[in-house]
Amino acid sequence: MDALKGLRVVDFSKVLAGPLCTQYLGDMGAEVIKVEPLKGDDTRRWPPFRQDDGTVFLSVNRNK
C-alpha cells in the first residue's frame, strides 16, 4: 500500500506504542526515520534477543 508515499515521518518515540504506530505509517508507504537516544530504544534490551536486539524492538520497528 502506498497511500503515504512521498511523506517523510521523523519518529522520536520509544518503547512500544509509538514505534508500532510509525511502523504502520511505513507500511502505508511513508519514509520513516527513527531517532533514538544515545543508549538506544529501551526495547533493544528486552529479552528474548535475536542477535544483539530484543525481538520486541525488531517486531515494531520495520520500515525504519
PDB file of N, CA, C and O in Angstrom, chain B, residues numbered from 101:
ATOM      1  N   MET B 101       0.854  -1.173   0.000  1.00  0.00           N
ATOM      2  CA  MET B 101       0.000   0.000   0.000  1.00  0.00           C
ATOM      3  C   MET B 101       0.901   1.239   0.000  1.00  0.00           C
ATOM      4  O   MET B 101       1.836   1.330   0.796  1.00  0.00           O
ATOM      5  N   ASP B 102       0.624   2.166  -0.874  1.00  0.00           N
ATOM      6  CA  ASP B 102       1.447   3.369  -0.989  1.00  0.00           C
ATOM      7  C   ASP B 102       0.647   4.649  -0.759  1.00  0.00           C
ATOM      8  O   ASP B 102       0.939   5.676  -1.373  1.00  0.00           O
ATOM      9  N   ALA B 103      -0.339   4.602   0.100  1.00  0.00           N
ATOM     10  CA  ALA B 103      -1.185   5.766   0.354  1.00  0.00           C
ATOM     11  C   ALA B 103      -0.391   6.957   0.882  1.00  0.00           C
ATOM     12  O   ALA B 103      -0.770   8.105   0.653  1.00  0.00           O
ATOM     13  N   LEU B 104       0.710   6.691   1.589  1.00  0.00           N
ATOM     14  CA  LEU B 104       1.505   7.776   2.182  1.00  0.00           C
ATOM     15  C   LEU B 104       2.841   7.963   1.468  1.00  0.00           C
ATOM     16  O   LEU B 104       3.741   8.607   2.007  1.00  0.00           O
ATOM     17  N   LYS B 105       2.980   7.416   0.278  1.00  0.00           N
ATOM     18  CA  LYS B 105       4.234   7.556  -0.473  1.00  0.00           C
ATOM     19  C   LYS B 105       4.558   9.039  -0.663  1.00  0.00           C
ATOM     20  O   LYS B 105       3.688   9.837  -1.013  1.00  0.00           O
ATOM     21  N   GLY B 106       5.816   9.391  -0.427  1.00  0.00           N
ATOM     22  CA  GLY B 106       6.251  10.778  -0.529  1.00  0.00           C
ATOM     23  C   GLY B 106       6.224  11.523   0.790  1.00  0.00           C
ATOM     24  O   GLY B 106       6.737  12.638   0.880  1.00  0.00           O
ATOM     25  N   LEU B 107       5.636  10.925   1.815  1.00  0.00           N
ATOM     26  CA  LEU B 107       5.581  11.547   3.142  1.00  0.00           C
ATOM     27  C   LEU B 107       6.773  11.071   3.963  1.00  0.00           C
ATOM     28  O   LEU B 107       7.062   9.875   3.998  1.00  0.00           O
ATOM     29  N   ARG B 108       7.461  11.987   4.616  1.00  0.00           N
ATOM     30  CA  ARG B 108       8.583  11.642   5.493  1.00  0.00           C
ATOM     31  C   ARG B 108       8.155  11.896   6.937  1.00  0.00           C
ATOM     32  O   ARG B 108       7.652  12.969   7.270  1.00  0.00           O
ATOM     33  N   VAL B 109       8.363  10.889   7.787  1.00  0.00           N
ATOM     34  CA  VAL B 109       7.996  10.960   9.201  1.00  0.00           C
ATOM     35  C   VAL B 109       9.264  10.774  10.025  1.00  0.00           C
ATOM     36  O   VAL B 109      10.025   9.836   9.790  1.00  0.00           O
ATOM     37  N   VAL B 110       9.493  11.659  10.987  1.00  0.00           N
ATOM     38  CA  VAL B 110      10.611  11.508  11.906  1.00  0.00           C
ATOM     39  C   VAL B 110      10.041  10.959  13.211  1.00  0.00           C
ATOM     40  O   VAL B 110       9.188  11.581  13.843  1.00  0.00           O
ATOM     41  N   ASP B 111      10.525   9.792  13.597  1.00  0.00           N
ATOM     42  CA  ASP B 111       9.990   9.062  14.748  1.00  0.00           C
ATOM     43  C   ASP B 111      10.914   9.236  15.950  1.00  0.00           C
ATOM     44  O   ASP B 111      12.019   8.693  15.975  1.00  0.00           O
ATOM     45  N   PHE B 112      10.458   9.999  16.951  1.00  0.00           N
ATOM     46  CA  PHE B 112      11.201  10.182  18.196  1.00  0.00           C
ATOM     47  C   PHE B 112      10.614   9.316  19.315  1.00  0.00           C
ATOM     48  O   PHE B 112      11.026   9.436  20.468  1.00  0.00           O
ATOM     49  N   SER B 113       9.669   8.455  18.987  1.00  0.00           N
ATOM     50  CA  SER B 113       9.003   7.649  20.007  1.00  0.00           C
ATOM     51  C   SER B 113       9.893   6.491  20.444  1.00  0.00           C
ATOM     52  O   SER B 113      10.890   6.168  19.798  1.00  0.00           O
ATOM     53  N   LYS B 114       9.502   5.873  21.563  1.00  0.00           N
ATOM     54  CA  LYS B 114      10.260   4.725  22.043  1.00  0.00           C
ATOM     55  C   LYS B 114       9.339   3.758  22.755  1.00  0.00           C
ATOM     56  O   LYS B 114       8.180   4.079  23.016  1.00  0.00           O
ATOM     57  N   VAL B 115       9.824   2.622  23.060  1.00  0.00           N
ATOM     58  CA  VAL B 115       9.209   1.504  23.758  1.00  0.00           C
ATOM     59  C   VAL B 115       8.240   0.760  22.840  1.00  0.00           C
ATOM     60  O   VAL B 115       8.715  -0.078  22.074  1.00  0.00           O
ATOM     61  N   LEU B 116       6.949   0.985  22.847  1.00  0.00           N
ATOM     62  CA  LEU B 116       6.079   0.093  22.086  1.00  0.00           C
ATOM     63  C   LEU B 116       5.020   0.812  21.244  1.00  0.00           C
ATOM     64  O   LEU B 116       4.997   0.652  20.024  1.00  0.00           O
ATOM     65  N   ALA B 117       4.161   1.585  21.863  1.00  0.00           N
ATOM     66  CA  ALA B 117       3.012   2.154  21.145  1.00  0.00           C
ATOM     67  C   ALA B 117       3.426   3.090  20.011  1.00  0.00           C
ATOM     68  O   ALA B 117       2.931   2.957  18.892  1.00  0.00           O
ATOM     69  N   GLY B 118       4.319   4.024  20.284  1.00  0.00           N
ATOM     70  CA  GLY B 118       4.750   4.971  19.255  1.00  0.00           C
ATOM     71  C   GLY B 118       5.450   4.285  18.089  1.00  0.00           C
ATOM     72  O   GLY B 118       5.097   4.536  16.937  1.00  0.00           O
ATOM     73  N   PRO B 119       6.443   3.418  18.356  1.00  0.00           N
ATOM     74  CA  PRO B 119       7.089   2.717  17.252  1.00  0.00           C
ATOM     75  C   PRO B 119       6.119   1.865  16.436  1.00  0.00           C
ATOM     76  O   PRO B 119       6.280   1.743  15.221  1.00  0.00           O
ATOM     77  N   LEU B 120       5.119   1.277  17.085  1.00  0.00           N
ATOM     78  CA  LEU B 120       4.142   0.483  16.350  1.00  0.00           C
ATOM     79  C   LEU B 120       3.329   1.371  15.412  1.00  0.00           C
ATOM     80  O   LEU B 120       3.076   0.995  14.267  1.00  0.00           O
ATOM     81  N   CYS B 121       2.920   2.542  15.886  1.00  0.00           N
ATOM     82  CA  CYS B 121       2.160   3.471  15.040  1.00  0.00           C
ATOM     83  C   CYS B 121       2.976   3.938  13.842  1.00  0.00           C
ATOM     84  O   CYS B 121       2.460   3.980  12.725  1.00  0.00           O
ATOM     85  N   THR B 122       4.238   4.289  14.056  1.00  0.00           N
ATOM     86  CA  THR B 122       5.049   4.746  12.926  1.00  0.00           C
ATOM     87  C   THR B 122       5.403   3.586  11.998  1.00  0.00           C
ATOM     88  O   THR B 122       5.643   3.800  10.810  1.00  0.00           O
ATOM     89  N   GLN B 123       5.437   2.360  12.524  1.00  0.00           N
ATOM     90  CA  GLN B 123       5.629   1.193  11.653  1.00  0.00           C
ATOM     91  C   GLN B 123       4.455   1.090  10.678  1.00  0.00           C
ATOM     92  O   GLN B 123       4.651   0.803   9.497  1.00  0.00           O
ATOM     93  N   TYR B 124       3.237   1.323  11.171  1.00  0.00           N
ATOM     94  CA  TYR B 124       2.068   1.295  10.292  1.00  0.00           C
ATOM     95  C   TYR B 124       2.162   2.367   9.212  1.00  0.00           C
ATOM     96  O   TYR B 124       1.788   2.130   8.063  1.00  0.00           O
ATOM     97  N   LEU B 125       2.664   3.555   9.582  1.00  0.00           N
ATOM     98  CA  LEU B 125       2.839   4.609   8.584  1.00  0.00           C
ATOM     99  C   LEU B 125       3.828   4.156   7.504  1.00  0.00           C
ATOM    100  O   LEU B 125       3.623   4.415   6.318  1.00  0.00           O
ATOM    101  N   GLY B 126       4.900   3.480   7.923  1.00  0.00           N
ATOM    102  CA  GLY B 126       5.852   2.933   6.958  1.00  0.00           C
ATOM    103  C   GLY B 126       5.228   1.856   6.094  1.00  0.00           C
ATOM    104  O   GLY B 126       5.518   1.773   4.900  1.00  0.00           O
ATOM    105  N   ASP B 127       4.379   1.034   6.679  1.00  0.00           N
ATOM    106  CA  ASP B 127       3.681   0.004   5.912  1.00  0.00           C
ATOM    107  C   ASP B 127       2.796   0.618   4.833  1.00  0.00           C
ATOM    108  O   ASP B 127       2.563   0.005   3.791  1.00  0.00           O
ATOM    109  N   MET B 128       2.304   1.834   5.086  1.00  0.00           N
ATOM    110  CA  MET B 128       1.449   2.517   4.120  1.00  0.00           C
ATOM    111  C   MET B 128       2.243   3.383   3.149  1.00  0.00           C
ATOM    112  O   MET B 128       1.656   4.139   2.375  1.00  0.00           O
ATOM    113  N   GLY B 129       3.588   3.280   3.180  1.00  0.00           N
ATOM    114  CA  GLY B 129       4.403   3.927   2.171  1.00  0.00           C
ATOM    115  C   GLY B 129       5.212   5.122   2.623  1.00  0.00           C
ATOM    116  O   GLY B 129       6.028   5.624   1.849  1.00  0.00           O
ATOM    117  N   ALA B 130       5.022   5.604   3.848  1.00  0.00           N
ATOM    118  CA  ALA B 130       5.800   6.752   4.330  1.00  0.00           C
ATOM    119  C   ALA B 130       7.258   6.348   4.552  1.00  0.00           C
ATOM    120  O   ALA B 130       7.550   5.198   4.878  1.00  0.00           O
ATOM    121  N   GLU B 131       8.150   7.291   4.374  1.00  0.00           N
ATOM    122  CA  GLU B 131       9.560   7.090   4.737  1.00  0.00           C
ATOM    123  C   GLU B 131       9.676   7.453   6.213  1.00  0.00           C
ATOM    124  O   GLU B 131       9.423   8.598   6.588  1.00  0.00           O
ATOM    125  N   VAL B 132      10.055   6.494   7.054  1.00  0.00           N
ATOM    126  CA  VAL B 132      10.127   6.715   8.494  1.00  0.00           C
ATOM    127  C   VAL B 132      11.588   6.723   8.923  1.00  0.00           C
ATOM    128  O   VAL B 132      12.329   5.776   8.658  1.00  0.00           O
ATOM    129  N   ILE B 133      11.989   7.793   9.583  1.00  0.00           N
ATOM    130  CA  ILE B 133      13.345   7.935  10.102  1.00  0.00           C
ATOM    131  C   ILE B 133      13.257   7.885  11.618  1.00  0.00           C
ATOM    132  O   ILE B 133      12.654   8.761  12.238  1.00  0.00           O
ATOM    133  N   LYS B 134      13.857   6.860  12.216  1.00  0.00           N
ATOM    134  CA  LYS B 134      13.813   6.698  13.677  1.00  0.00           C
ATOM    135  C   LYS B 134      15.025   7.382  14.300  1.00  0.00           C
ATOM    136  O   LYS B 134      16.161   7.157  13.881  1.00  0.00           O
ATOM    137  N   VAL B 135      14.774   8.213  15.296  1.00  0.00           N
ATOM    138  CA  VAL B 135      15.820   8.893  16.049  1.00  0.00           C
ATOM    139  C   VAL B 135      15.756   8.371  17.484  1.00  0.00           C
ATOM    140  O   VAL B 135      14.721   8.479  18.142  1.00  0.00           O
ATOM    141  N   GLU B 136      16.858   7.807  17.963  1.00  0.00           N
ATOM    142  CA  GLU B 136      16.886   7.201  19.293  1.00  0.00           C
ATOM    143  C   GLU B 136      17.845   7.951  20.210  1.00  0.00           C
ATOM    144  O   GLU B 136      18.762   8.626  19.741  1.00  0.00           O
ATOM    145  N   PRO B 137      17.630   7.829  21.521  1.00  0.00           N
ATOM    146  CA  PRO B 137      18.606   8.368  22.470  1.00  0.00           C
ATOM    147  C   PRO B 137      19.956   7.665  22.267  1.00  0.00           C
ATOM    148  O   PRO B 137      20.016   6.616  21.626  1.00  0.00           O
ATOM    149  N   LEU B 138      21.019   8.230  22.804  1.00  0.00           N
ATOM    150  CA  LEU B 138      22.355   7.639  22.638  1.00  0.00           C
ATOM    151  C   LEU B 138      22.415   6.191  23.112  1.00  0.00           C
ATOM    152  O   LEU B 138      23.135   5.383  22.527  1.00  0.00           O
ATOM    153  N   LYS B 139      21.672   5.852  24.158  1.00  0.00           N
ATOM    154  CA  LYS B 139      21.678   4.473  24.655  1.00  0.00           C
ATOM    155  C   LYS B 139      20.744   3.573  23.857  1.00  0.00           C
ATOM    156  O   LYS B 139      20.715   2.365  24.096  1.00  0.00           O
ATOM    157  N   GLY B 140      19.990   4.116  22.929  1.00  0.00           N
ATOM    158  CA  GLY B 140      19.072   3.340  22.112  1.00  0.00           C
ATOM    159  C   GLY B 140      17.705   3.195  22.754  1.00  0.00           C
ATOM    160  O   GLY B 140      17.522   3.502  23.932  1.00  0.00           O
ATOM    161  N   ASP B 141      16.761   2.732  21.980  1.00  0.00           N
ATOM    162  CA  ASP B 141      15.411   2.465  22.467  1.00  0.00           C
ATOM    163  C   ASP B 141      15.478   1.394  23.557  1.00  0.00           C
ATOM    164  O   ASP B 141      16.227   0.425  23.429  1.00  0.00           O
ATOM    165  N   ASP B 142      14.703   1.563  24.622  1.00  0.00           N
ATOM    166  CA  ASP B 142      14.715   0.614  25.736  1.00  0.00           C
ATOM    167  C   ASP B 142      14.429  -0.819  25.281  1.00  0.00           C
ATOM    168  O   ASP B 142      14.996  -1.768  25.822  1.00  0.00           O
ATOM    169  N   THR B 143      13.552  -0.973  24.291  1.00  0.00           N
ATOM    170  CA  THR B 143      13.173  -2.326  23.871  1.00  0.00           C
ATOM    171  C   THR B 143      14.311  -3.077  23.186  1.00  0.00           C
ATOM    172  O   THR B 143      14.210  -4.289  22.995  1.00  0.00           O
ATOM    173  N   ARG B 144      15.376  -2.399  22.815  1.00  0.00           N
ATOM    174  CA  ARG B 144      16.549  -3.110  22.271  1.00  0.00           C
ATOM    175  C   ARG B 144      17.143  -4.058  23.314  1.00  0.00           C
ATOM    176  O   ARG B 144      17.798  -5.041  22.968  1.00  0.00           O
ATOM    177  N   ARG B 145      16.907  -3.752  24.597  1.00  0.00           N
ATOM    178  CA  ARG B 145      17.487  -4.543  25.687  1.00  0.00           C
ATOM    179  C   ARG B 145      16.478  -5.463  26.368  1.00  0.00           C
ATOM    180  O   ARG B 145      16.784  -6.030  27.417  1.00  0.00           O
ATOM    181  N   TRP B 146      15.288  -5.625  25.800  1.00  0.00           N
ATOM    182  CA  TRP B 146      14.273  -6.517  26.369  1.00  0.00           C
ATOM    183  C   TRP B 146      14.417  -7.909  25.757  1.00  0.00           C
ATOM    184  O   TRP B 146      14.402  -8.042  24.533  1.00  0.00           O
ATOM    185  N   PRO B 147      14.557  -8.956  26.589  1.00  0.00           N
ATOM    186  CA  PRO B 147      14.622 -10.315  26.044  1.00  0.00           C
ATOM    187  C   PRO B 147      13.239 -10.752  25.545  1.00  0.00           C
ATOM    188  O   PRO B 147      12.231 -10.169  25.944  1.00  0.00           O
ATOM    189  N   PRO B 148      13.180 -11.745  24.700  1.00  0.00           N
ATOM    190  CA  PRO B 148      14.279 -12.527  24.128  1.00  0.00           C
ATOM    191  C   PRO B 148      14.995 -11.735  23.045  1.00  0.00           C
ATOM    192  O   PRO B 148      14.476 -10.737  22.546  1.00  0.00           O
ATOM    193  N   PHE B 149      16.184 -12.187  22.691  1.00  0.00           N
ATOM    194  CA  PHE B 149      17.031 -11.482  21.741  1.00  0.00           C
ATOM    195  C   PHE B 149      17.195 -12.246  20.442  1.00  0.00           C
ATOM    196  O   PHE B 149      17.164 -13.476  20.414  1.00  0.00           O
ATOM    197  N   ARG B 150      17.368 -11.499  19.378  1.00  0.00           N
ATOM    198  CA  ARG B 150      17.802 -12.051  18.093  1.00  0.00           C
ATOM    199  C   ARG B 150      19.077 -11.306  17.767  1.00  0.00           C
ATOM    200  O   ARG B 150      19.059 -10.105  17.498  1.00  0.00           O
ATOM    201  N   GLN B 151      20.167 -12.019  17.793  1.00  0.00           N
ATOM    202  CA  GLN B 151      21.491 -11.418  17.708  1.00  0.00           C
ATOM    203  C   GLN B 151      21.632 -10.419  18.846  1.00  0.00           C
ATOM    204  O   GLN B 151      21.581 -10.835  20.004  1.00  0.00           O
ATOM    205  N   ASP B 152      21.805  -9.122  18.587  1.00  0.00           N
ATOM    206  CA  ASP B 152      22.020  -8.164  19.677  1.00  0.00           C
ATOM    207  C   ASP B 152      20.785  -7.343  20.034  1.00  0.00           C
ATOM    208  O   ASP B 152      20.834  -6.553  20.977  1.00  0.00           O
ATOM    209  N   ASP B 153      19.681  -7.506  19.309  1.00  0.00           N
ATOM    210  CA  ASP B 153      18.491  -6.691  19.550  1.00  0.00           C
ATOM    211  C   ASP B 153      17.353  -7.523  20.114  1.00  0.00           C
ATOM    212  O   ASP B 153      17.185  -8.696  19.781  1.00  0.00           O
ATOM    213  N   GLY B 154      16.567  -6.872  20.989  1.00  0.00           N
ATOM    214  CA  GLY B 154      15.384  -7.532  21.526  1.00  0.00           C
ATOM    215  C   GLY B 154      14.348  -7.750  20.436  1.00  0.00           C
ATOM    216  O   GLY B 154      14.192  -6.917  19.543  1.00  0.00           O
ATOM    217  N   THR B 155      13.648  -8.860  20.510  1.00  0.00           N
ATOM    218  CA  THR B 155      12.667  -9.162  19.471  1.00  0.00           C
ATOM    219  C   THR B 155      11.468  -8.216  19.501  1.00  0.00           C
ATOM    220  O   THR B 155      10.830  -8.004  18.470  1.00  0.00           O
ATOM    221  N   VAL B 156      11.152  -7.644  20.667  1.00  0.00           N
ATOM    222  CA  VAL B 156      10.080  -6.645  20.723  1.00  0.00           C
ATOM    223  C   VAL B 156      10.480  -5.433  19.879  1.00  0.00           C
ATOM    224  O   VAL B 156       9.667  -4.915  19.112  1.00  0.00           O
ATOM    225  N   PHE B 157      11.718  -4.986  20.017  1.00  0.00           N
ATOM    226  CA  PHE B 157      12.208  -3.872  19.200  1.00  0.00           C
ATOM    227  C   PHE B 157      12.096  -4.205  17.725  1.00  0.00           C
ATOM    228  O   PHE B 157      11.594  -3.401  16.939  1.00  0.00           O
ATOM    229  N   LEU B 158      12.557  -5.374  17.351  1.00  0.00           N
ATOM    230  CA  LEU B 158      12.533  -5.778  15.946  1.00  0.00           C
ATOM    231  C   LEU B 158      11.109  -5.892  15.410  1.00  0.00           C
ATOM    232  O   LEU B 158      10.863  -5.608  14.238  1.00  0.00           O
ATOM    233  N   SER B 159      10.179  -6.304  16.254  1.00  0.00           N
ATOM    234  CA  SER B 159       8.817  -6.529  15.778  1.00  0.00           C
ATOM    235  C   SER B 159       8.032  -5.241  15.528  1.00  0.00           C
ATOM    236  O   SER B 159       7.038  -5.271  14.802  1.00  0.00           O
ATOM    237  N   VAL B 160       8.447  -4.120  16.103  1.00  0.00           N
ATOM    238  CA  VAL B 160       7.702  -2.873  15.910  1.00  0.00           C
ATOM    239  C   VAL B 160       8.523  -1.769  15.235  1.00  0.00           C
ATOM    240  O   VAL B 160       8.116  -0.608  15.239  1.00  0.00           O
ATOM    241  N   ASN B 161       9.660  -2.119  14.664  1.00  0.00           N
ATOM    242  CA  ASN B 161      10.493  -1.087  14.039  1.00  0.00           C
ATOM    243  C   ASN B 161      10.913  -1.405  12.620  1.00  0.00           C
ATOM    244  O   ASN B 161      11.950  -0.926  12.162  1.00  0.00           O
ATOM    245  N   ARG B 162      10.128  -2.203  11.916  1.00  0.00           N
ATOM    246  CA  ARG B 162      10.475  -2.417  10.498  1.00  0.00           C
ATOM    247  C   ARG B 162      10.136  -1.161   9.723  1.00  0.00           C
ATOM    248  O   ARG B 162       9.412  -0.300  10.222  1.00  0.00           O
ATOM    249  N   ASN B 163      10.645  -1.048   8.524  1.00  0.00           N
ATOM    250  CA  ASN B 163      10.429   0.111   7.642  1.00  0.00           C
ATOM    251  C   ASN B 163      11.086   1.388   8.162  1.00  0.00           C
ATOM    252  O   ASN B 163      10.682   2.490   7.790  1.00  0.00           O
ATOM    253  N   LYS B 164      12.087   1.246   9.012  1.00  0.00           N
ATOM    254  CA  LYS B 164      12.737   2.451   9.550  1.00  0.00           C
ATOM    255  C   LYS B 164      14.224   2.363   9.287  1.00  0.00           C
ATOM    256  O   LYS B 164      14.970   3.271   9.654  1.00  0.00           O
TER     257      LYS B 164
END
